[in-house]
């Protein structure tokens, strides 16, 4: 079965600890309800650096990653359907879905 990388973009940080608990509960519910599909439920990530030939940008690019996850599902359509339920959408974020190509 193919694996797919979820790259989470955007979203917002909770403004209070209580809001943070609610947001985390939504993530845990989504991941837990799809536990058999997640090879790696992932984590948030910090600001990245973009390295290109002769240049390093500190800003993470035009749409910096805010986290990642890896799912093991039948095909791209299944990966996209699962991503539609991601809680990052509640805070204006998005999920980039890419198939992981085995070498």
Buried (B, 14 or more C-beta within 10 A) or exposed (E): EBBBBBBBBBBEEBEEEEEEEEBEEBBEEBBEEBEEBBBEBBEEBEEBEEEEEEEEEEEBEEEBBBBBBBBBBEEEEBBEEBBEEBBBBEBEBBBEBEEEEEE
